[in-house]
Amino acid sequence: MATLLRDEGLISADQHDSAIQAMRRRGIRIEEALLDIRAIDEIALLKVLAAKFKTRFVSTEKLSQLDVAQRVLDMVPVKVADRVQVFPILFDDSGLVLSVVTADPDDLDMSKQVELVSGAREVRTYLARPAGIKAAIAKWYRRSYHAFATVAIAAPDALGDLYARGVMDVDRLGGPPAAPAESDGREETGAFSIVTLPARREPPTPPPPTPIAIKLPPPRLGERDFVETLNVLLSLLESSRAELRGHSPAVARLCRQMAERMGLPAAEAEAITMAAYLHDLGKMGGYHLTALNVAEYEGHKLAAQKSFSTPARLFETIRVLDPSFSAVSSMYERFDGSGFPARLGGKDIPLGARILAICDTYADLTSNPRNPFRRVLQPNEAHAALAKHNGTVFDEDLIDLFRHAVTGGDLRQKLLADRPVVLLVEPDAEDATVVELRLMSHGFEVQVVQTADLALAAAAGGDVDFVISEVELTPFDGFELLRRLHAEEQTRSLPFFFVARRFDTADVNRGFELGATEYFPKPAAPDVLAAKLRRVGEQQASAGAKRGVAGSLAELALPDLVQVLAQSRKSGRLSIRGPAGSGEVHFSEGAIVNASSGRLQGEDAFYALLEIREGDFSLDPTFVPKDRAITGSAEMLLLEGLRRMDEKGKG
């Protein structure tokens, strides 16, 4: 952007360099840096940007005078507005068009997110200054009426008379740029136009305080404490569901991830989460009834038609759950309108039902060996299976968002994880529940499987720190499980604990001969077991045995990876491999200290790696950097790298 202004003669070479330095030093956008050093006034800057994006702009002064209806604000939750830095200004009911201001009008991902959360059929973007958008969010969402006081509003210079007269009415704000007419008195300048907004409407002066009687609302069921209660109750209730043990809590976690990613209001997120906990109540027969297998198999469909309303009937006296039951009762509707019970289609299906259908199916595909594929699918396989039903069974927009929310979220959790993961191999559901809950209270994450073959598959995924196993397993026993795990390079050093009914001398000796870390008789005290796990974990950590993380750049892009590692002060070697190139970035307590890519080293290598969009990454936390060739902060490196990419794209 600064280079474009310099080349067009709007700023000098010295101003260009000063703006770049200010951007790097203060960690601000280039637009704000240009305005801070007074290289250009706001109107002239917005004019150039509007021409570039082929849109209209709203100046900070006019933005500060805006009057937005509360219903328009409610269409975009404040969390979404903060996250994507967008501010809603007008909604056209006739065309279901939401107009917003943003500093990045061509950001399609932002537009898609706003469209999803607002329910608008179309989102139209208008340009505004980043600091102005931030102040607008503070003023109208948080009632900080002096938010604009900290934003320098540049007075228009040569464009003053044009700005004062305006070029369009507020009634036409939602429409496309109009072709200039011979006698309408409007002015268009190139590809941009200036939006005239309503006059400022100052907030009313509050009356002097007077004593009032405050009537507190009754306690509301459905807040976090009730959700946690559901988590415990459903975990116990599903302890005997064989392959579906813990299914509903897993679906609830996925639904909450989706709700948080979409920035839904807290009450709506809680309702969808509760729907996930309750969706299988009364349906625990021979079939597991997901949106996918109900659509695929007639037997599943008939069973679902008989039981879809059962959760609502079981809890019909708890009125606060009504929003949750609308999601549960509609989870077998299909996006193409051929589902049941009401043959709803598209966005007419409640949002909670569309989210629940996806999350329930994904959890079934990735944990239930009796799913339609008759095997547990890997996450990428499950996403591909869901994608085949885009626009028919599932909402294709939500499918895409789900893939990014779940895979990206899982990778972030792995990168940030401090909770050790225990694989509990226990065929007795009651014993497994007792140990699982107690270990979780000690800060462990617990995965439970009931058979030895499932344990092998889970451990091979590389996300396990400890194994606790019974000896008496199927299709082979715990001793054979230990032998096979220690025969593989990836799981050779995995600590293995036996907690078994068989405790004679021969069994104990055999366990230790095969490499078991400890051998406990049943019933083992969970507190003692947790303490032993913690000691073994500390010994591994002191020896430098840390588990790495690997993934796809499609799931978590390199700029996001760098931010996660920098903000969490991680150390290690981040390796990047893709069709466009490969290389390494070295981290030391969150700081980028070196990078290499082919013949490039240091900052140049880092900037080259940022251009890799497709490929894989892996983090080796045991790697200790030796040399420091980069001194700039991660934020500044990212800003400069993205600026270079932007300039390269223009060239």
Secondary structure, 3 states (H helix, E strand, C coil): CHHHHHHCCCCCHHHHHHHHHHHHHHCCCHHHHHHHCCCCCHHHHHHHHHHHHCCCECCHHHHHCCCCCHHHHHHCCHHHHHHHCEEEEEEECCCCEEEEEECCCCCHHHHHHHHHHHCCCEEEEEECCHHHHHHHHHHHHHCCCCHHHHCCCCCCCCCHHHHHHCCCCHHHCCCCCCCCCCCCCCCCECCECECCCCCCCCCCCCCCCCCCCCCCCCCCCCCHHHHHHHHHHHHHHHHHCHHHCCHHHHHHHHHHHHHHHHCCCHHHHHHHHHHHHHCCCCCCCCCCCCHHHHHHCHHHHHHHHHHCCHHHHHCCCCHHHHHHHHHHHCCCCCCCCCCCCCCCCHHHCCHHHHHHHHHHHHHHHHHCCCCCCCCCCCHHHHHHHHHCCECCCECHHHHHHHHHHHHHHHHHHHHHCCCCEEEEECCCHHHHHHHHHHHHHCCCEEEEECCHHHHHHHHHCCCCCEEEECCCCCCCCHHHHHHHHHHCCCCCCCCEEEEECCCCHHHHHHHHHCCCCEEEECCCCHHHHHHHHHHHHHHHHHCCCCCCEEEECCCCCHHHHHHHHHHCCCCEEEEEEECCEEEEEEEECCEEEEEEECCEEHHHHHHHHHCCCCCEEEEECCCCCCCCCCCCCHHHHHHHHHHHHHHHHHC
